[in-house]
Amino acid sequence: MSSKSPLSTEVKEALVRRILAGEGVRGLAREAGVLRKSLYEWVAAYRAEGVAGLNRKRGPKPGGRASGGPAAAACGPPDARPPDPQPRDELAQAQARIAELERLVGRLHADNDFFREALRSWDEKRRVSGAPICSPSSKR
C-alpha cells in the first residue's frame, strides 16, 4: 500500500475487527499491504478510543507528554483532581472489561503467531539437517 493513499477509517476498522476475531496479523498485513506495526497500533487505538482512534492524525498521541500527561496533571491547579480510574457505571465497567479481555486475546494471538513461526522454523531446520523424526508418544 502506498503512503500516498491512506486507508479509510472503515477499512482500518474492518482489519482491526478481523484481528480481534483471531485472524493472523502477518497474513492480514501482507493482504492489506500495510506494516504489522500499523495493525498493532490500530488495534491499540481502537481499544483505547473506539473507531475515533483509527481516524487520528499523526503526531503526539492523546495523554502523551505534549498533551500534559500524568506529570502535567501533578503541576496543575491544586483544585484539579485526576480523573477517577474506576468506571462509574455498569456500561463503562463492561466496556473496560471487554477492552481488557481484547488486550489479552491480542497478546495470546501474538504469542501464538510467534510460537507457530518458531515451530515452523524448527521443523524446517530439522528436515534440512536430516535429524530423525521421533514418533509421538502414546498415552498409557
C-alpha positions in Angstrom: 0.0 0.0 0.0 1.4 3.4 -1.0 1.8 6.1 1.7 0.0 8.4 -0.8 -3.3 6.7 -0.4 -4.0 6.1 3.3 -6.6 3.6 4.3 -10.1 4.8 5.2 -11.3 4.5 8.7 -13.8 1.9 7.6 -11.1 -0.3 6.1 -8.9 0.1 9.2 -11.9 -0.9 11.4 -12.6 -3.9 9.3 -8.9 -5.0 9.6 -8.9 -4.4 13.3 -12.1 -6.5 13.7 -10.6 -9.3 11.8 -7.6 -9.3 14.1 -9.8 -9.2 17.2 -11.7 -12.2 15.7 -8.5 -14.1 15.7 -7.1 -13.7 12.2 -3.3 -13.7 11.9 -1.6 -10.3 11.8 1.2 -11.3 9.4 -1.1 -12.6 6.7 -3.6 -9.7 7.1 -0.7 -7.2 6.9 0.5 -8.9 3.7 -3.0 -8.9 2.3 -3.7 -5.3 3.1 -0.2 -4.1 2.1 0.5 -2.4 5.4 3.1 -2.9 8.1 2.3 -5.2 11.0 3.3 -2.4 13.3 0.5 -0.3 11.9 -2.1 -3.0 12.5 -0.9 -3.4 16.1 -1.1 0.4 16.5 -4.6 0.5 15.1 -5.8 -2.3 17.4 -4.4 -0.4 20.4 -6.0 2.9 19.2 -9.3 1.0 18.6 -9.3 -0.5 22.1 -8.5 2.9 23.7 -10.8 5.2 21.7 -13.0 3.0 19.5 -13.4 3.9 15.9 -12.4 7.5 16.6 -8.9 6.2 17.5 -8.5 5.0 13.9 -9.1 8.4 12.5 -6.3 10.2 14.4 -3.7 12.3 12.6 0.0 11.6 13.0 1.8 13.2 15.9 1.6 13.1 19.7 -1.0 10.7 21.0 -3.6 11.8 23.5 -2.3 11.5 27.0 1.3 11.8 26.0 3.8 14.4 27.1 2.7 17.1 24.6 -0.9 16.9 25.9 0.1 17.1 29.5 0.2 13.5 30.7 0.5 12.5 34.3 3.4 14.8 35.0 1.5 17.8 33.8 -1.5 16.8 35.9 0.6 16.9 39.1 1.6 20.5 38.2 -1.9 21.7 37.6 -4.1 23.8 39.8 -4.5 22.4 43.3 -8.3 22.0 43.0 -7.9 20.0 39.7 -8.3 16.3 40.5 -7.1 13.5 38.3 -9.8 11.5 36.6 -11.3 8.7 38.6 -9.5 5.5 37.4 -12.6 3.3 38.2 -15.5 3.4 35.7 -18.7 4.8 37.4 -21.4 2.9 35.7 -22.0 -0.7 34.6 -21.7 0.1 30.9 -18.3 1.7 31.4 -17.2 -1.2 33.6 -18.3 -3.7 31.0 -16.5 -1.8 28.3 -13.4 -1.7 30.4 -13.6 -5.4 30.9 -14.1 -6.1 27.2 -11.1 -3.9 26.4 -9.0 -5.8 29.0 -10.1 -9.2 27.5 -9.4 -8.0 24.0 -5.9 -7.0 25.0 -5.4 -10.4 26.5 -6.7 -12.1 23.3 -4.3 -9.9 21.3 -1.3 -10.8 23.4 -2.2 -14.5 23.2 -2.7 -14.2 19.5 0.7 -12.6 19.1 2.3 -15.3 21.3 0.6 -18.0 19.2 1.9 -16.4 15.9 5.4 -16.3 17.4 5.4 -19.9 18.6 3.8 -21.1 15.3 6.7 -19.5 13.3 9.3 -20.8 15.8 7.9 -24.3 15.3 7.9 -24.0 11.5 11.5 -22.8 11.6 12.5 -25.6 13.9 10.7 -28.2 11.7 12.4 -26.8 8.6 15.9 -26.9 10.2 15.3 -30.4 11.4 14.3 -31.6 7.9 17.2 -29.9 6.3 19.7 -31.4 8.8 18.3 -34.9 8.4 17.7 -35.3 12.1 15.5 -38.3 12.9 11.8 -37.6 13.4 10.5 -39.2 16.6 7.0 -40.6 16.7 4.6 -39.1 19.1 4.4 -40.8 22.5 1.3 -42.8 23.3 -0.9 -42.4 26.3 -0.6 -45.2 28.8 
